[in-house]
Amino acid sequence: MSDIKRLEVGPRMSQAVIHGGLVYLAGQVGNPGDTVTNQTQTILERIDALLEQAGSNKSRILQTTIWMDDMKDFAEMNKVWDAWVDPANPPARATGEAKLAAPEYKVEIIVIAALA
């Protein structure tokens, strides 16, 4: 389908899908075993790169879902998030606790953004 563009396509999923003026990012994770701070920093850098590749940026994020393996780390993740998020354009956001794909992952972030 020509009206759907996929970025960084793999055998299981694409890292981003562009359709209808929106970009949907797959759940992004950091390096397994890193701290919550380092995983969150890595994830947000990856989100910046994917949004740029798609023709968008963090000021265009509409919705974010954050999964954490343990909500005790909520403040640590938020410290990194708060330094990164565009304060003039914060997205709608939900954060919850869930078992992630492997116990070495502490944070996973999913984003939907408008194209620029």
Buried (B, 14 or more C-beta within 10 A) or exposed (E): EEEEBBBEEEEEEBBBBBEEEBBBBBBBBBEEEBBBBBBBBBBBEBBEEBBEBBEBBBBBBEBBBBBBBEEEBBEBBBEBBEEBBEEEEBBEBEBEEEEBEEEBBBBBBBBBBBBE
